[in-house]
């Protein structure tokens, strides 16, 4: 348990930051799920639109420190290749 005033404040800050990061992660996952659902439905137009809306959200996750840069790049790359494959 936190004893010093500094450690008590740090615990409060960690709790607040955890809540913000959790909300951001959830939001990113929602956008990713929309892309996945569009891909599984086979609708290329909807999938590309969902991907277009998900990309800035993923990039924002990187700038906010929720996702690693390479993780975000990998997710965007794999999703875009799957969306592109729908047209073939």
N, C-alpha and C positions, 0 to 999 in steps of 0.2 A: 504494500500500500504506500502511496505517495505521502511523504512526511513534510518535506520542506515546501515553502510557498512556491518556489521555482518548479519543483516536480509536480505540484498540484496543478499549476498553470499549464505545464507541458501535457499533463494527462487530459485536461480540458481541450487543449488545442488538438491533440491527437484524435480525440473523439469527434470533434467537429470536422477535421480533415477526412477522417474515415467515412463519415456520412456523405460528404461531398463526393469523394472518390467512388463510393459505392453507387451513388446516383449516376455518376458519369459512366461507370462501367455498365450499369444496367441499360442506360440509354444507348450506348454503343451496341450492346447485344441485341437490343430491340431492332435497330437498323439492320444489323447483320441477319437477324431472323427474317426480316421482310425480304431481303435479297434472296435468302435461301428458299423461302416459300415461292417467290416468283420464278426462281430457277426450276424448282420441282414441278411447278404448274406448266412449265414449258413455254411461257409467254416471254419472248425475248424483249419486247418493247417495255413491258412492266419490269422485267429484271434489270434492264439497262437503266431505267429511270430510278429504280430502288438503289442501284449501285451508285448512281450519280449523287443521290442524296446521302448515301452512307459514307462516301469518301471524305467529305469535309469533317464529318463527325469522328471518324477514325483518326484523321490528322489532328483534330483538336485534342483527342485523347493522348496523343504523343506530346503535344506542347504542354499539356497539363500534368504530364508525368504519370498517367494512368496506364499507358501502354508503352512498351519499348518500341523504338523507331523501326527496328527490323521486323518485329512482330506485326506491326501495322502494315509495313510494306509487303510482307508475305501474304497477309490476309487480303489486301487489295489486289495483289497480283493474281492470287488463286481465284478470287471471285471474278475478276474481270476476264480471266481465261475461260472460266466456266460459262459466263454470260456470252462470250464471243462464240463458244462452241455450240450454243443453242441455234445460231443462225445456220450452221452447217448441216 
